[in-house]
Amino acid sequence: MSLFFIRHGESEANINKYFAGQKDVPLTDFGIQQAEKEAQRLAEHGESFDMIISSELSRAYDTATPIAKAINYPIASISKMKLLNERGGGKYEGESLETFFALSEQEQVSGGAESFKQLGERATALLEFVDVNYPDKKVLLVSHATFGEMLQAIIKFDDYTKILDGEKIPNAVTIQLI
């Protein structure tokens, strides 16, 4: 299996510096341009994918769509999966990043946020799904920063607690995970 990952383009939450979590927020005009630029880059490099799987959230799907168009992948074949959704933020969704990240994980979870352990279990379930269903395929995952960072922690360290030890994932840049 070859596994690639792209974080969605810049979203309204990114520019307004609030934690979106699983709240559905749109891409900015710049975020759309980022997705289109990355789609063009992938096409120019002759990239292709056997499967494109997107988060259910529109900011990810709206990043996946221009990529699919650019590489002649059928848009109707983009699979949307809840497993790829961003970390749930509970009552903190829509709160400033400063407020959210000033809290400990325990405080976040007590406010309804998804724990890193739960996020790690979701990332592991996704990796198992891809491994079972697409073992010899080239797969592109289109998702979110925290989910991507958790995938890196699981793949690189086999340890969800290492989520903060990986590289930060920029908007609309495709990286190879496996």
C-alpha positions in Angstrom: 0.0 0.0 0.0 1.1 3.5 -0.8 -0.6 6.1 1.4 -0.6 9.8 0.8 -2.2 12.6 2.8 -3.3 16.1 2.1 -4.7 18.6 4.6 -7.5 20.7 3.2 -6.8 24.2 1.9 -7.1 27.2 4.1 -10.5 27.4 5.8 -12.5 30.2 7.4 -11.5 28.8 10.7 -7.8 29.0 9.8 -7.9 32.7 9.0 -10.2 33.6 11.9 -8.0 31.5 14.3 -10.7 29.4 15.8 -10.9 25.6 16.5 -13.3 24.2 13.9 -13.1 20.6 14.9 -16.0 18.7 13.3 -17.9 21.9 12.6 -18.3 22.2 8.8 -16.6 25.4 7.7 -15.9 26.4 4.1 -12.6 27.0 2.4 -11.6 30.6 1.8 -11.0 31.8 -1.8 -7.3 31.3 -1.1 -7.9 27.8 0.2 -9.7 27.0 -3.1 -6.7 28.4 -5.0 -4.3 26.3 -2.8 -6.3 23.1 -3.6 -6.3 23.9 -7.3 -2.6 24.7 -7.3 -1.8 21.4 -5.6 -4.1 19.6 -8.0 -2.2 21.1 -10.9 1.1 20.2 -9.4 0.0 16.5 -8.9 -1.3 16.4 -12.5 2.0 17.9 -13.9 4.0 15.2 -12.0 1.8 12.5 -13.5 0.4 11.4 -10.1 -2.6 9.1 -9.9 -4.4 7.4 -7.1 -6.4 4.2 -7.1 -8.6 5.6 -4.4 -9.3 9.0 -2.9 -10.9 9.1 0.5 -12.1 12.4 2.0 -13.3 13.5 5.4 -17.1 14.1 5.4 -16.4 17.8 6.1 -16.7 20.2 3.1 -13.3 21.8 3.5 -11.7 18.4 2.9 -14.1 17.3 0.1 -13.7 20.7 -1.6 -9.9 20.0 -1.6 -10.3 16.5 -3.0 -12.6 17.6 -5.9 -10.1 19.7 -7.9 -7.4 17.0 -7.3 -9.7 14.3 -8.7 -10.6 16.5 -11.7 -6.9 17.3 -12.4 -5.8 13.7 -12.4 -8.9 12.3 -14.2 -10.2 10.5 -11.1 -14.0 10.2 -11.2 -15.4 12.7 -8.7 -18.3 10.4 -8.0 -15.8 7.8 -6.8 -14.3 10.0 -4.0 -15.3 8.1 -0.9 -16.3 10.2 2.2 -15.6 8.6 5.5 -16.3 9.9 9.0 -13.1 8.2 10.2 -11.2 11.1 8.5 -13.1 13.9 10.2 -11.1 16.3 12.3 -10.7 15.8 16.1 -14.0 16.7 17.7 -13.8 19.8 19.9 -17.0 19.4 21.9 -18.2 22.7 23.3 -14.9 24.3 22.2 -15.7 24.1 18.5 -15.8 27.7 17.3 -13.7 29.0 20.2 -10.4 30.7 19.6 -7.3 28.5 19.0 -5.7 30.4 21.9 -8.5 29.4 24.3 -8.6 25.8 23.1 -4.9 25.1 23.2 -4.4 26.8 26.5 -6.5 24.0 28.0 -5.0 20.6 29.0 -6.2 17.6 27.1 -8.2 16.6 30.2 -9.9 20.0 30.3 -10.7 19.7 26.6 -12.2 16.3 27.0 -14.3 17.4 30.0 -15.8 19.9 27.6 -16.7 17.2 25.2 -13.6 17.1 23.0 -12.4 13.9 21.6 -9.4 12.5 23.5 -6.1 11.8 21.8 -6.6 8.1 22.6 -10.0 8.1 20.8 -8.5 10.0 17.9 -5.6 7.4 17.8 -8.2 4.6 17.8 -9.9 6.3 14.9 -6.7 6.7 13.0 -5.7 3.1 13.6 -9.2 2.0 12.4 -8.7 4.0 9.2 -5.2 2.5 8.6 -6.6 -1.0 9.1 -9.5 -0.3 6.7 -7.1 0.9 4.0 -4.7 -2.0 4.5 -7.5 -4.6 4.3 -9.4 -3.0 1.4 -6.6 -1.5 -0.7 -3.4 -3.5 0.2 -1.7 -3.0 -3.2 -3.2 0.4 -4.1 -2.1 4.0 -4.0 -4.5 5.8 -1.8 -4.9 9.6 -1.1 -6.5 10.7 2.2 -7.9 14.2 2.3 -8.4 15.3 5.8 -7.4 17.7 8.6 -4.3 18.8 10.5 -4.8 17.0 13.8 -6.0 13.8 12.2 -3.0 13.9 9.9 -0.7 14.4 12.8 -2.3 11.5 14.6 -1.8 9.3 11.5 1.9 10.3 11.5 2.2 9.4 15.2 0.6 6.0 14.7 2.6 5.2 11.6 6.0 6.5 12.8 5.8 5.7 16.5 2.9 3.3 16.9 1.9 5.5 19.8 -1.0 8.0 19.9 0.7 10.0 22.7 3.5 11.0 20.2 1.0 13.2 18.2 2.9 16.4 19.1 6.3 14.8 18.1 5.6 14.7 14.4 5.8 17.4 11.8 3.1 20.0 11.4 1.1 19.6 8.3 0.6 22.7 6.1 -2.6 23.3 4.1 -2.9 21.8 0.7 0.4 20.0 0.5 0.5 16.3 -0.4 2.8 14.1 1.7 3.5 10.4 1.6 2.8 8.6 4.8 3.7 5.1 3.7 
